[in-house]
Amino acid sequence: MRQLQHENLNPFVGACIGEGQTFVAYMHCAKGSLKEVLGKNDIKLDWGFRSFLISDLVRGLEYLHLSPLGNHGRLTSKSCLINGRWVLKISDYGHWRSAEEEHCAEVLPDEAYEDLIWTAPELLRSGDMKGTKEGDIYSFGLLSTRSLIGKDPFREPISRLKN
């Protein structure tokens, strides 16, 4: 993962693996996640800027899909980070949810359910923890929608979005 270098990938720094816990470190991105940036009412993003963010996401995803990793597997608005130059960088690639994470649905906090919204339904049904390129494209579609309309997917009825 340290060999993966691309303008739209957040560089992997390292990992600390302990008993029952793993911590993964990536470079810090000053502006925060796409979720945070789009959620701030004081930041007004025009259509052109939003399209640049989507273009950054496309370039980073294309690189990941052509890399030895093959796919991201957990692409969400939290894993798309914005650096100090307002460049979107994909983070949290190369490690996948464990079976234990996926099969403890009874005790998952609300944030974990929110993260599952970005996962393609066929992956949720199959229990595929590593994801697929197709699953990444599903997540990309939701992220693009989120970036363009400014709201999380599935939060607003479609009829209200048309207005």
C-alpha positions in Angstrom: 0.0 0.0 0.0 2.9 2.3 0.6 3.9 2.0 -3.0 0.6 3.3 -4.3 1.3 6.9 -5.2 -1.3 9.1 -6.9 -2.5 12.7 -6.6 -5.9 11.6 -5.6 -5.0 8.9 -3.1 -4.2 9.9 0.5 -0.8 8.4 1.2 -0.7 5.4 3.5 1.7 5.9 6.4 1.6 2.7 8.4 -0.3 0.3 10.6 -0.1 -0.9 14.2 -1.5 -4.3 14.8 -2.2 -5.4 18.3 -4.3 -8.0 20.1 -7.7 -7.6 18.7 -7.1 -4.1 17.4 -5.6 -2.6 14.3 -4.8 1.1 13.8 -4.1 2.4 10.3 -2.5 5.8 9.6 -2.9 8.0 6.6 -1.7 11.5 6.0 -3.7 14.3 7.6 -6.0 16.3 5.3 -6.7 19.7 6.7 -10.2 20.4 5.3 -11.6 17.1 6.6 -13.9 14.5 4.9 -16.2 15.1 2.1 -19.1 14.5 4.5 -17.8 17.3 6.8 -17.1 19.8 4.0 -20.5 19.3 2.3 -22.2 19.4 5.7 -20.9 22.8 6.7 -23.4 25.5 5.9 -20.8 28.3 6.0 -18.9 26.8 3.0 -20.7 27.5 -0.3 -19.5 25.3 -3.2 -20.5 26.2 -6.7 -21.3 23.6 -9.4 -17.8 23.9 -11.0 -16.1 23.2 -7.7 -18.3 20.2 -7.0 -17.5 18.8 -10.4 -13.8 19.1 -9.7 -14.3 17.1 -6.5 -16.1 14.4 -8.5 -13.3 14.4 -11.1 -10.7 13.9 -8.4 -12.8 11.0 -7.1 -12.9 9.5 -10.6 -9.2 9.8 -11.1 -8.4 8.2 -7.7 -10.8 5.4 -8.1 -9.5 4.7 -11.6 -6.0 4.4 -10.2 -7.1 2.1 -7.4 -9.0 -0.1 -9.9 -5.9 -0.5 -12.0 -3.6 -1.1 -9.0 -2.8 -4.4 -7.4 -5.5 -3.7 -4.8 -8.1 -3.8 -7.5 -10.8 -1.9 -5.6 -11.5 0.2 -2.5 -14.2 -1.9 -0.8 -15.4 0.7 1.8 -15.8 3.9 -0.2 -17.9 6.5 1.8 -18.1 10.2 2.2 -15.9 9.8 5.3 -13.2 8.1 3.2 -13.0 10.9 0.7 -10.8 13.6 2.3 -10.0 17.1 1.2 -6.5 18.5 1.7 -5.5 22.1 2.2 -5.4 22.8 -1.5 -9.0 21.5 -1.9 -8.0 18.3 -3.7 -10.1 15.2 -2.9 -8.0 12.3 -1.8 -9.3 8.8 -1.3 -8.3 7.3 2.0 -9.0 4.0 4.0 -8.1 1.8 1.0 -6.5 -1.6 1.3 -8.1 -2.8 4.5 -11.5 -4.3 4.6 -14.2 -5.0 7.1 -13.7 -8.1 9.1 -16.4 -10.7 9.3 -16.8 -9.9 13.0 -17.6 -6.2 12.1 -20.2 -7.2 9.6 -22.0 -9.9 11.6 -22.5 -7.9 14.8 -25.4 -5.9 13.5 -27.3 -6.2 16.7 -24.8 -4.0 18.5 -23.7 -1.6 15.8 -23.8 2.1 16.6 -25.8 4.3 14.3 -22.7 5.5 12.5 -21.9 1.9 11.4 -25.4 1.6 9.8 -24.8 4.9 8.1 -21.6 3.6 6.6 -23.4 0.6 5.3 -25.7 2.9 3.2 -22.7 3.3 0.8 -22.3 -0.5 0.3 -23.9 -2.1 -2.8 -26.9 -4.3 -1.8 -25.5 -7.4 -3.5 -22.3 -7.1 -1.3 -24.5 -6.8 1.8 -26.4 -9.9 0.8 -23.3 -11.9 -0.1 -21.2 -10.8 2.9 -18.3 -10.1 0.6 -16.0 -8.1 2.9 -13.4 -7.1 0.3 -15.9 -5.4 -2.0 -15.7 -5.3 -5.8 -15.1 -2.7 -8.5 -18.8 -2.7 -9.2 -19.5 -2.1 -5.6 -17.1 0.9 -5.7 -19.0 2.3 -8.7 -22.3 2.0 -6.7 -20.6 4.0 -3.9 -19.3 6.5 -6.5 -22.8 7.0 -7.7 -24.0 7.8 -4.2 -21.0 10.1 -3.6 -21.7 12.0 -6.8 -25.3 12.4 -5.9 -24.2 13.6 -2.4 -21.8 16.1 -3.9 -24.2 17.5 -6.4 -27.4 17.8 -4.3 -25.6 18.5 -1.0 -27.6 15.9 1.0 -27.0 12.3 2.0 -28.6 9.7 -0.3 -31.9 8.3 0.9 -32.5 11.2 3.3 -34.9 13.2 1.1 -37.8 11.9 -0.9 -37.0 12.0 -4.7 -40.0 14.4 -5.3 -38.5 17.0 -3.1 -35.1 16.8 -4.9 -36.7 17.6 -8.2 -37.7 21.1 -7.0 
